[in-house]
Amino acid sequence: MSTPMEADKSLDPVTFEVLKNSFITTVDQMAEQMLRTCYSFVIYNRDLSNALHDADGNSVAQGNYDIAVHVGTLHNTCKEVIRVFENDMAPGDVYAINDPYAGGTHFSDVRLVRPIFDEDTLIGFAQSNGHWSDLGGSVPGSFDVTARDMFREGLRITPVRLFRAGRFCSDVANMIAANTRDPASIIGDIHSQAQATQAAERELLRLVKKYGREKVTRGMEEVQDYVERAVRKRLAELPDGTWETVDYIDRDLGAGEGMIPIRIKMTIKGDTVHYDFAGSHATIASMYNSAPGATFSAVVAGMKTFFPDLPLNSGFYRMIQVTAPKNSIVSAEWPVAVTGFLMPFEKIMNAIFEMWSQIMPDRAIACAFNLEYLLAGGRDARKPEKPIFMFYEWLPGGWGGRNGKDGADVTTACFGTGLMSQPNEGNERVNPTRTTEFQIKTDSAGPGKWRGGVGVQKTSVLLDAENAVMSYICDRERAVVWGIEGGLPSMPHGLTIRRAGTDADTWLGSVFSDYPVFTGDEFARPTAGGGGFGDPLERDPLHVMEDVIDDYVSIERAAVDYGVVLKVIDRDMCAYEIEAAATDAARADIRSQRKAWARMDPSIVSARYKAGEINALDAVRRFAVILEWESGEVLEKTTAQFRESFEKRSVAHWA
């Protein structure tokens, strides 16, 4: 055990480095514990995060695989637990919380927090977060896009004790589980998460036994100070200045058409950075609102992308200031619905990507695709022993093109970095569904000198199910994934359904809930690619030809978007030839007309779309027009907003 004099000294570099990495490894061990014991297929696919905190609730470490969305929230929920139980904690206690209005994300993210004692001294906390597949509410999966308040979203858990001095409070746990559609899995996940926090407790006490309490607690302080010093130093080396941008949510379901702005002004001054959301829209009539804790997390996740080498803990938060208008879409308060906070979350992240790309152009990146959730629930006629099924799936997509590199293909969303792409076989085993198509989506990548990453196309059919309903949680059907530095957008999101026994597809779009589905119904949706980086007419024709060979780009869009004309030698053998003269002529023609195309009367574009002369990609990439994709009608306000973005991010950079 260290003496008091020794405790006044900073740790030696070797001990500091060992403890720093030990804290992170401890959190990674928590994740491994959850993956091997969880009941929910959602958590098994890594919709989880964990953290180690000091005695004040500050985050000491997060894991290497925790998903991005939780990075700036876990310290909030730990501090809320401390506030409620500060004078009533004992070894073996475990508390639960999922309250988004107390600094969390949404009700589905349920956190278990364990105080860690060395003898009678509180030295820290372990926290385990898992996305439970259902928390009650009006629809299976607890994602009702039409919800205006939390009472249709699910159970709000303010800090509550689930274990008292090691004894399981089964009455409380059963009450929580009884308010969900899958109580058996909820009880299983509670024990899984509690065991994960216990694994952290064992590891931290092992470190105390080896190094002494004072050195370990000092290490918890110093790793936070280390990250703070590193970030402040890097900020101080950058020029002071202010950067501004705006991104959009597709619509307010309680109002007319028109996209919902999220405005951000970022100011770097000395070794601090301020994010101001003044001018952002008021809360909207759906669950696509973000409470302050989730908004702060989006800021941290976006900024941390440009500091990839540093560990993440509360030291990263100390130089960041966030202000937002009260009751805005990024600062929602009880009881406004917030389960769909991930939609503003990703807009904030991508807006921050854009601003930091101007500061660190070597790491510049265009807009990434938007995460989408497909949820279905009902009675599984295949399994009498477990009749209720909960199908909850997300897909990978494309990240934005980068300065000197194409975007990452078929990658989990920036919102959920760390998530797995769900295996078809696993979903088919636990749900009455069958996958009939799952492949790369040709032409999904935003064209650019460096194209965006490609998305995917997935089609599934519902098998033996009764009383089933479906919800789709998505965005960027209208605020289409954008390019930068002259790059072009990707493609609109949306889902189509083909009823059993028919040949007709019905476009349902990107936002609906509680939609009845029946055995034999087939549902298909793509995920967008990332936005393009740089003028697509500057892309090497050889790279375009390679994309055609890989089925990333069709031969038709190679000509339309890149002005690259290819001659097919043998399609089956992937043999093509660049027609140089035709390519030069096509590129010259596009250069001479594209600014006029981007400003063409939207009604002309609509008429051509209705006549089948152009498609949605033409409307978005060439004419910068957003239509009601089923009818072809112009969305006038939305188009004006989209064109403003297109002019700034694309047209202004064309030679």
DRENTI-236559 format. One record per residue: x, y, z of N, C-alpha, C in turn. Coordinates in steps of 0.02 Angstrom, whole numbers, plus 50000, padded with zeros to 5 digits. Layout:
N
XYZXYZXYZ;...
This chain:
655
500424994050000500005000050000500445006250000;500275011249959500665017249954500605021250019;501145024750035501125029350092500805035850069;500575040050118500285046450099500765050750057;501415050450073501895054450035501915052149963;501925045549954501935042849886501305044749848;500745044949883500115046449850500095053549823;500515058049849500535064949825500905065649760;501275060449740501675060849679501285058049620;501455060649561501165057849501501435050849490;501045046849455501265040149440501875040249393;502305035449401502855034849354502575032749286;502925034349231502645033149164502445025949151;502825021149178502665014149164502025012149200;501965013849264501355012249301500745015649270;500835021949250500285025549218500055021949156;500525019949113500335016649050500005009949063;500255006249112499954999749128499245000649152;499145005549197498465006549224497995009249169;498245013849128497825016549074497555010949030;497985006549009497775001148966497374995849004;497524994949068497134990249109496414992449117;496314998949124495625001449130495235000049067;495545001249009495205000048946495064992548937;495564988448954495474981248948494914978748993;494864981749052494324979949098493644981049065;493554986649031492924988148998492814983348940;493344981648903493264976748849493054969948877;493294968248935493084961848966492344961948983;492094967749002491384968249015490974966648952;491194969348896490844967948833490864960548816;491434957448825491484950248811491024946248856;490964948348919490514944948965489794945448939;489594951348917488914952348892488784948148830;489264948148784489164944548721489054937048732;489344934448785489294927248799488704925348843;488364930248871487824928548917487164932148902;487154936848855486544940648842486004936248811;485394938348818484824934948789484584938248725;484654944748720484394948448663484864947948603;484574946448545484964946248484485254953048467;484904958348487485144965148475485804966348512;485824964548576486444965448614486994961048588;486824954948567487324950348540487664953448479;487304957648442487594960948384487914967548402;488104968148465488524973548491488184980348498;487534980348506487204986648525487274987248601;487894988648621488064988848692488644993648702;488744995548764489334999348783489434998448858;490034999848879490204999148950490685004648969;490745005849033491205011049056491425009549127;492025012049143492285012149210492315019449232;492065020849292492015027749317492405028449382;492605034649397492905035949462492345036849513;492535038449575492045038849629491555044649620;491715049449577491265055049564490825053749503;490905048049470490505046449412490815048349345;491405051549346491735053349284491995047049249;491935046949183492155041149144492915040749144;493175035149165493895033749164494095030349100;493665025849076493815022149015493185019548984;493175019348918492685015648880493055010548838;492685005748810493015000248776493185001848703;493564997448673493774998348603493204997048555;492674993648576492144991748530491464994648549;491454999148598490825002248617490555006348559;489895006448551489635010048493489655017648507;489735021348452489875028448457489335032348495;488715030248487488165034248513488185035248588;488505030748624488475031148697489075034848728;489535037148687490175039448715490105045348763;489645049748750489595055648793489025055448842;488725049648854488145049348897488245045248961;488705040548961488745035849017488945039349082;489355044649077489525048249139488905051749167;488445053949123487835057249147487405052549188;487295046549162486855041849198487185039449262;487845038849262488185036949324488085042349376;488165048649356488085054149404487365054649429;486875052949387486185053049408486055047649461;486355041849452486295036549502486615038849568;487195042049564487515044549625487065049649660;486755054049621486325059149650485745056049690;485465050549663484885047549696485085043149754;485645039449748485815034349799486445036149837;486665042249835487325044149862487425041849934;486925042349975486995040650046486715033750063;486605029750012486285023250024486585018049977;487245017649973487585012749930487965007749973;487995001649947488354996349982488664991649932;489194988049951489474983049905488944978049884;488934976349820488444971649794487824974949767;487754981549776487184985149746487274985649670;486714985549635486694986949563486064990949550;486124996349511485565000749497485435000949422;484815002149403484625002649332484375009649318;484495011949256484255018349232484235018249156;483715021449128483695022249054483435029149035;483455033749081483115040249074483475044849026;483195046148966483525050648919483525057948943;483055059648987483025066549012483525067749068;483865062449089484395063049140485075061949109;485125063349044485785062849011485885056648971;485375052248965485445046148926485285047248853;485125041848819484985042248747484245041248734;484005034848736483295033548730483125027748776;482485026248782482255021448833482525014448821;482675012748759482925006048745483615004748773;484005009948783484685009248810484655009148886;484645003148914484585002248986485275001149016;485445005249065486105004849097486045001849167;486514997449184486584994949251487244997549280;487205000249340487775003649372487925000349438;488554998449448488764995149510489294999349545;489185001249608489725004549646490254999349665;490895001449663491444996949679491784999549742;491824995249792492124996949856492764992949867;493274996249894493854992849922493794993249997;493644987550028493444987350098492824991850106;492854997250143492265001450151492315007950112;492805008450068492915014650031492675014049959;492235018549938492005018649870492565021249825;492765017249775493315019349731493095020449659;492495018349641492285019249572491635015749558;491445015849493490835012649470490965008949405;490605003649395490595000249330489895000949302;489845002349236489195003349204489154999249141;488594995749134488484991549075487834993849042;487874995248977487294997548939487134992548884;486504990648879486274986348825485624988948796;485544988248731484914990148698484434984348704;483924985048746483404979948753482934980448693;482744974848666482374974848603481664977448610;481404977848672480734980548682480674983248752;480394989248758480264992448822479524994248830;479094990548794478384992048797478214997448746;477735001648763477525006848716477005004348667;476855008448617476285007148573476425002148518;477055000848501477214996148446477774991548467;477804985648438478364981048452479034984448436;479504983648482480154986848474480194993748504;479614996548523479575002948559479805008948517;479765008348450479945013748405479325015848366;478935020348394478335022948360478505029848334;478605030348269478835036748240478305042248248;477685040348259477155045448267477075047748339;477465044948385477405046948455477605054248464;477205057948500477375064948515477635065648586;477485060848628477735061048696477965054148717;478285053848774478615047648796478115042248816;477495043948826477025039048852476835033748801;476995034848738476905029748686477565026248670;478095028048703478755025448685478985019548727;478765019148788478985013648830479105015848901;479395011348939479485012349011480085016749025;479975022049062480515026449085480755024049153;481395022149157481675019549219482125024949250;481865028349300482295032749339482715028249384;483255030649415483705026149453483325021749502;483425015249496483085010449539483575004849555;483515001949615483974996749637483724989949613;484164986249579484004979449556484344974049598;484904975849630485244971349676485404975349739;485224972549796485374975849860485874971449898;486484973949904487024970349939487094963149912;487024962449846487114955949814486474952049806;485924954149837485294950549833484874953449776;484644949049732484254951149674483564953449695;483384959549676482714962349691482234959949637;482024953849642481624950749589480964954249578;480684957149632480044960549624480104966549578;480634970449586480744976349543480894974149472;481334969249465481524966849398480924964049361;480514960149396479924957149364479424962549343;479364967849383478904973249365479144976549300;479794977749294480074980749233479954976149174;480124969749183480064964949128479344964049106;478874964449153478174963349137477894968849093;478234974549089478014979949046478304979648976;478614973948958478914973048892478574967048858;478744966148795478444960748756478854954348759;479424954548793479854948548797480164948248866;479764947148918480024947648987480574942749003;480554936748975481074931848991481764934348968;481794937248908482434939848884482664945748925;482204949848948482394955648988482714953449054;482424948549086482724945949148483414943149134;483494939549079484144936849060484654942249048;484454947649014484914953149001485104956849064;484644957449111484804960649175485374956849208;485324950349212485854946349244486504946749204;486454946849138487054947349096487414953949110;487044959349111487364965849122487624966449194;487264963649242487504963849311488164960049317;488214954349283488834950449285489404954249251;489244958049200489764962049167490054967249215;489614970449254489874975249303490274971849357;490074965649373490454961949424491144960049398;491194958549333491844957149304492304963149310;492034969149300492434975249308492644976149381;492184974649426492354975249497492934970749516;492914964449493493454959749508494124962349482;494114964949420494734967149389495014973349424;494574978049441494814984049475495104982449543;494784977949580495044976049645495694972049638;495774968449584496414965049572496974970249563;496824975649527497314980949519497474984249586;496954985249627497064988149693497514983749735;497404977349732497814972649770498544972849747;498654973849683499324973949655499674980549665;499324986149654499654992749654499474997049715;498944995249751498714999349806498165003949785;497715005449833497135009549818497325016449792;497825019649825498005026449807498255026849735;498675022149715498935022349646498385021249595;497935016649610497405015249562496935021249555;496725024249611496285029949607496645035949576;497295036649590497675041949558497715040649483;497795034349464497805032749393497155034549359;496595033649395495945035449366495895042949354;496205046849397496225054049387496695055949330;497275052849329497795054949282497635053049210;497265047649199497105045949129496615051149101;496185053849143495745059249120496145065549106;496605067249152497015073249142497445072549079;497685066549066498105065449006497715066948942;497105064348938496695065648878496535073048872;496365076248928496225083348926496825087348900;497415085948927498015089548905498135088548830;498065082348807498195080848737497725084648690;497075084648708496595088048665496695095548667;496805098248727496915105548732497525107648692;498045103648694498655105348657498515105548582;498135100648557497985100548486497535106248465;497055107948508496625113648493497015120148491;497475120848539497875126948543498325127848482;498495122348449498925122648390498535124448327;497865124448331497445126048274497285133548274;497135136348216496945143448214496265144448247;496205149948284495555151748310495085153348251;494445152148260493985153648206493295150848220;492845152448174492145150148178491945146948113;491605141448117491365137748059490615136348070;490235136448017489515135348022489275130647968;488755126847983488435122747932487735120847956;487375117347912486695115247928486565108447895;486215104147931485965097947901485225097447921;484885092447893484155092347899483885085447918;483335085547955482875079847961482375080447905;482145074847878481705074947819481075079147827;480745078447885480075081547891479845081547963;479345085547975478965085548038478295082348021;478155076548051477545072948034476915076748054;476985081748095476405085648116476325092148078;476725093148026476705099347988476735097747914;476745102947873476795101947801477495099947781;477595099247715478255097147692478765102747703;479385100747704479935105247719480395101847769;481045102247755481515098847799481635102847862;481865099347914481935102247981482675103747993;482865110147999483575111848004483875110648073;484495108048072484915107848131485535112048114;485595117848145486125122548130486665122248185;487275122248163487835121948210488355127148192;488575130848243489135135448235489675133248284;490255131648258490805129148299491345134548303;491545136148364492055141248375492635138248414;493235138648387493835136748422494175143048447;494305143348511494645149048542495155146348591;495785147148574496305144548618496275137048621;496185134348681496165127048690495465124648707;494955128348685494265126348697493875126448631;493315122948630492885122848571492155123348594;491785127548559491085128848577490645127048518;490125123048531489635121248480488975124548498;488735128848454488125132748466487595130648416;487015128348440486475125948398485925131148388;486085137448399485595142848388485325142548317;484675143348310484355143048244484095136248226;484235131248267483965124548254483215124548269;482855120148234482125119948236481875117948305;481275120048321480945117748382480805110248378;480635107248434480465100148435479895098848386;479885092848359479405091148307478915085848331;478395084748291477855080248311478005073048291;478565070548314478745063548306479275062148358;479535056048358480045054348407480745056448385;480805060048328481455062048303481705068448336;481745068248402482015073748442482585071048485;483025075348504483605073348545483605077248609;483675073748665483775076948730484495079448735;484645083948782485325086948784485885081948791;485795076548830486335071748838486525068448773;486025066548733486175063348669486495068248621;486285074548623486595079548580487325080548598;487475080848661488175081348682488575075248658;488275069448662488605063348639488755063748565;488285066448525488405067148453488985071748439;489035077148477489595081748470490255078148484;490265074448539490875070948559491055065748506;490565061748484490705056548435490965059448370;490655065048347490885068148285491585070848292;491725074348346492395077248355492925071948368;492745066748405493225061448421493475057948358;493065057948305493275054848242493915057948216;494035064248233494635067748209495205067348259;495105063748314495635062548363495655055048378;495765050948327495655043648335496155040148380;496725043148391497255039748428497185040348504;496745044648527496695045848599496175041248631;496295038948692495765035248727495205039948744;494625037148759494035041248773493845040748847;493815046548878493565046948947493325054148959;493155055749020492875062249034493365067949023;494005066449019494485071649003494365074748935;494065070848890493925073348822493365078548823;492945078448875492365082748877492495089648907;493065090348941493165096248983493255102748944;493485102348883493595108448844493035109648793;492505105648797491945106248750491355109648785;491095114748752490485118048777489955117448723;489345115548744488785114848698488205119148724;487935123348680487335127148697486815125948643;486185125748665485635124448618485005127948642;484585130248596483965133448617483525128748656;483205131148707482765127148748482185124448706;482025118148717481475114748682481565114648606;482185114448585482325113548514482405106048499;482465104348435482525097348415483155094148443;483635098148464484255095548493484285096748568;483735099048597483715100248669483015098948697;482755093048681482085091348701482045089848776;481485091448806481385090248877480765086048887;480725082948946480145078848964479515082948954;478985079848925478925072948904478975071948828;479315076348793479375075948720479685069248700;479415066148647479665059648624480375060448597;480815055748616481525056148597481825049548575;481415044248569481705037748552482065037848485;481845041948439482175042548374482735047548372;483035049048429483575053948434484145052548385;484205046248363484755044448319484735048148254;484145050648233484105054448171484445061248177;484275065448227484675071448235485405069948254;485515064548290486195062648310486655062148250;486425058448198486865057548140486935063948100;486425068348099486495074648065487025078948100;487025078748167487525082448205488225079748190;488295073148190488955070248177489205072248108;488775071648057489005073147989489145080647980;488755084848013488905092048011489575093548042;489735090148097490385091048129490935088248086;490805082648052491295080148003491465085647952;490945088947927491045093947875491465099747901;491315102147962491695107747988492415105948004;492525100148034493205098048050493595096347987;493245094447933493585093147869493915099447842;493625105247857493925111447836494545113147879;494545110847940495105112247985495665107247975;495495100947964495975095547953495835092447885;496005095847831495835093347764496135086547747;496685084747780496965078147766496525072547791;496055074147836495585069147862494865070547839;494795074747789494125076947767493705070947744;493055071447758492595066047740491915068847725;491585066147674490905068247656490405064647700;489765066047688489225063447729489165055847723;489045052547780488935045347782488185043747777;488035037547759487325035547755486995035847823;486345035647823485955036247884485755029347909;485865028147973485645021848003484895021047995;484675014847983483965013347979483815007248021;483225007248051482995001648090482344998948060;482314992448050481694989248031481474984848090;480874986048114480614982348172479954979148153;479874972848171479244969448161479114965048222;478504964248240478334960048296477634957248289;477524951648321476874948348318476934941448348;476514937048324476514930148350476884925648301;477394922148327477784917448287477424910748288;477094909048233476704902848230477144896648230;477794897448221478254891748220478424889248290;478344893648341478604892148408478074893348461;477684888248475477174889048528477474890848596;478094888648608478394889848673478614897148682;478714900748627478904907748630478534911348574;477894912548584477474914848528477624921848503;477874926348545477984933248523478684933848494;478734936448433479394937648405479524945048400;480164946948402480374953848397480934954148345;480754955848284481244956548230481494963748231;482134964548242482434971248249483094971248212;483124974748156483704974048112483924980848086;484584981548081484884987248047485344984547992;485504988747944485934986747889486544991247885;487084988647857487664992947843487544997247782;487965002047771487915006347712488595009347696;488605014947661489235017947640489395024247678;490045025147693490295031347723490515036047667;490615042347684490775047347635491465046447605;491545048847543492195049147512492665053547553;493315051947549493815055547589494315058947544;494715063147574495225066647537495775061747517;495745059347455496245054647431496045047447434;495435045947461495205039047467494455038647456;494245033147427493525031847423493245030547492;492595031347499492275030047563492265022647580;492175021247644492145014247666491495011147641;491555005147612490975001547584490654997147638;489994996647635489604991847675489864991647747;489794997247780490054998247847489485000447893;489514998647956488995000848002489005008448008;488435011248028488345018548027488805022048076;488935028448061489355032348106489035032848175;488375032948177488005032848240488195026848282;488285021048249488375014748285489035011448269;489565015348261490225012248251490345007248307;490485001148290490554995748339490004990548333;489444992448301488914987548288489164982248239;488884976248244488984971148194488454971748140;488624969448080488104968448030487764961848047;487114962148059486764956348086486784950448036;486954944548059486954938648014486254936547996;486154935247932485484933047910485264926847946;485734922147954485554915647984485304916548056;485614921248093485384922448161484684925248163;484554930148120483884933048118483364927948097;483534923748050483064918648027482924913448080;483404912348123483304907448177482824909948231;482874916348247482484918948303481844922448281;481764923548215481174926948190480884923248129;480234923748118479934920448060480044924547995;480674925047975480854928647914481344924547874;481374925847810481884922747767482164928047721;482824928347716483154933147673483184930247602;482944934047554482964931847484483474935747443;483714941347470484214945347435484604949447486;485254949447479485684953647521486334954647484;486394960447451486974961547409487134968947404;487714970447377487914977347367487424980747320;487264986947335486794990847295487184994847243;487134992747181487464996247126487195003447121;487645008147111487495015247102487265018747166;487365015447223487175018647286487685023747311;488305023247288488835027747311488775034547279;488855039847319488865046547292489475047547247;489375049747184489945050547139490405056247161;491045055447149491535060547165492205058647138;492675063347142493365061547126493565055647168;493325055847230493365050047275492645048347293;492405042847267491695041247277491555039347348;490915039747366490705037247431490725029647432;490695026847492490645019647498489955017347474;489905010947456489275008347430488845005547487;488185005747476487715002847523487504995947500;486954993547529486714986747514485974986947497;485744981447469485034980247456484844973847492;484314974047532484094968047566483344967047556;483154960847541482454959047534482314952947578;481764953247614481574947747659480834946247650;480644940247670479944938347667479724936047736;479124937947756478844935947820478554928947814;478744924547861478504917647859477884916947904;477844911547942477244910047981477154914848039;476774920048028476674925248079475944927148082;475734929248141475044931448152475054938048189;474574942348172474494948848206475144952848206;475504952648150476154955948146476084963048120;476504967448146476544974348121477274976148112;477394981248070478074983248053478154990748062;478744992748084478924999848088479605000748055;479675006548023480315008047990480555014848015;481155014948041481425020948073482025023148030;481935028447993482465030347946482395037747930;482845040147889482845047047866483245047447802;483335053347776483695054747713483345051847652;482685051547656482285050547596482255057147557;482315062647595482285069347565482935073247577;483185073047637483835076147652484385071347631;484415070047566484825064547539485565065547558;485905060047572486615060047590487005064347540;487375069347566487685074347523488435073347514;488685075847458489405075947446489695082747465;490355083147464490705089447478491245090647426;491485096847425492025098747379491865097147306;491215097647288491005096247220490735089247209;490765085047261490485078247255489735078347252;489445072747230488725072147220488395068047275;487735068847283487375065047334487325057647317;487085053947366486985046747359486295045347328;485835042847368485175040747344484665041147400;484025041847385483515042147437483425035347472;483315035747538483135029847577482385028447569;482185022247581481475020547581481365013047574;480785010747595480615003647595480015002447550;480034996847513479464994747473479214987947498;478574986747489478294980347510477894977447452;477934970847445477544967247395477114962247432;476464963347429476004958947465476014951947436;475904947047479475904940047458475404938947401;475624935447350475194933847294475104939347243;475484944847250475444950347201476124951447170;476134955347116476754957147082476904964547088;476504968247125476584975447129476954977447193;477434982047185477794984747242477464991247264;477384992147330477114998247358477665001947396;477765008247378478285012347411478005014947477;478325013147533478115015447598478545021047625;479115022247592479555027647613479985025847673;480195031047708480705030047761480425030747831;479795032447839479525033647906478815030947911;478725025447948478045023147962478075018448022;477515017548055477465013248113476805009548113;476805003648146476194999848158475844997948093;476244996148042475974994347977475844986847975;475224984647963475084977447965475444973647910;475744968047928476064963647879475834956447891;475874952447837475574945847839476054940647809;475934934447825476334929047799476394929447723;477004929047699477134929447627477284936347601;477184941447641477354948247619478114948847612;478324952347560479044953247546479214960647552;479714962147591479904969147601480634970147583;480764975747548481434977047522481634984147537;482264985047556482514991847564483264992047551;483484997647521484204998647513484465002947569;485115002947578485435008247617485855012447569;485865018847583486235023347539486985022247546;487345024447496488055024947502488245031547532;488895032747538489135039147563489145044447508;489195050747529489245056147481489925056247447;489945059047387490565059547350491005065247375;491665064447366492145069647384492495071947321;492425078447304492755081047244492345079947181;492515083647130492155083547067492195076647034;491625073547020491645066846989491955066846919;491955072646886492265072946820493025072746823;493295073146884494015072646894494225065646916;493755061046922493925054246940494275050846882;494805047246898495175043546847494705038646812;494645038946746494205034246712494355026946726;494985025346740495155018446757494815016346822;494765021046870494435019446933493685018446921;493405022546876492695021546860492585014746828;493025012846784492955006346752493015000646803;493475001446851493544996346904492894995946945;492585001646957491945001546994491404997946955;491394998846889490914995246847491054987746850;491684985846847491864978746851491624975746917;491674979746971491484977347038490734977847051;490354980347002489634981547010489474986947061;489954991147076489824996947119489475002447080;489625002847016489335007946972489095004346909;488505006246885488255003346822488595006946764;488595003546706488895006546647488515012846626;487855012946640487445018746623487625024746667;487695023646732487835029346777488565031346772;488995026946749489685029046736489685034746685;489245034246636489205039546585488845045746612;488285044646649487875050246671488225054246727;488515050746776488785054146834489525055946826;489895051846790490625052846784490835055046714;490385054646666490575056146598491075051246569;491075045046594491535039946570491135035046527;491325034646464490975030346416491385023946407;491055018346421491385011846418491095007646362;491525004046330491324999146279491354992246311;490814988446303490794981746332491134976946284;491664973846309492014968646270491704961846284;491654960146349491344953846371491114954946443;490464956246451490204957846518490314952146567;490224945946544490314940146588491034939546613;491504941646571492214941346589492454947946619;491984952546632492144959146660492654962746617;492574962246552493044965446506492714971646476;493004977446489492754983746463493344987746435;493164992846396493674997146367493425004346372;493865008846393493685015946398493725019046328;493175022046308493175025546244493385032846257;494025034146245494335040446266494005046546234;493905046446169493615052246136492905053546159;492515048246165491825048946188491805051446260;492275049146301492315051346371492475058846375;492965061046336493135068146335492535072346314;492165070046264491585073746240491035073846292;490915068146325490395067646375490545072246435;491175072346456491365076546512491315083946494;491495085646434491435092646413490695094646411;490265090246389489555091646385489255092646455;489445088246501489195088846570489445095346601;490075096946591490345103246620489975109346594;489785109246531489465115146502488735115946524;488425110546548487705110846562487525109846636;487965107246677487755104746742487515110246789;487785116246785487525121546828486815123446809;486685123446745485995124846722485525119146743;485765112946738485355107346760485155108046833;485645110046875485525110546947485045116146965;484885120346916484435126046929483815125746884;483705120046853483125119246808482475119746847;481965122146813481305122546843481095115646869;480965114946935480785108446963480175105246931;479715109246905479115106346874479285102546811;479805104846774480025101246715480335094546735;480725094646789481025088446815480475083646836;479965086146870479415081846892479065078646832;478945082546781478605079746722479015074346688;479665075446684480095070346654480135064046697;480115064946763480115059146809479475055146800;478915058546797478275055146789478235051546723;478565054346672478555051146606479045045446600;479445044346651479935038946649480565040646612;480675047046596481275049046560481885049346606;481775050846669482325051046718482095047146780;482585045546822482425041946884482615046146945;482555043247004482685046947066483415049247070;483885045147046484585047147048484705053247004;484385053446946484445059346903484165065546938;483585064746969483265070447002483715073247056;484025068847095484425071047152485105073547129;485455069747088486155071147073486245076347017;485805076346969485885080846912485465087246920;484855086446944484395092146945484275094947015;484535091547066484465093947136483735095247153;483305090547136482585091247149482365085347192;481975086747243481695081647287480945080947271;480745074947255480055073447237479735068947288;479075068747286478715063347320478815057347275;479235052647297479505047647251478985042947223;478415042147258477885037847232477485041347177;477335047747188476905051347140477295055547090;477895057647109478285061947066478155069347076;477725071047124477575078147136478175081647169;478265087947151478825091847178478685093647250;479185092747293479165095347361479525102047359;479145107347353479435113847335479895116647390;479655116747451480075119347506480685115047517;480575108547516481135103847524481645104747469;481415105347408481875106247352482285112647359;481965118047381482335124347391482885123447443;482725119847497483235118647549483785114147523;483585108947486484085104347460484545107847410;484255112147369484655115747319485145120547353;484945123547407485415127947443486025123947467;485895118047493486445113647514486865111447454;486525109547400486865107147340487315112547309;487065118747308487465124347282488105125247323;488035124847389488605126047433489115120347431;488855114247433489305108547441489555105747374;489185106847321489365103847256489505109147203;488985112947183489045117547127489615122547136;489675125247197490185130447209490895128047198;490995121547195491675118747189491825116247119;491345117047072491465114747004491845120146966;492345118146929492735122946889492295125646833;
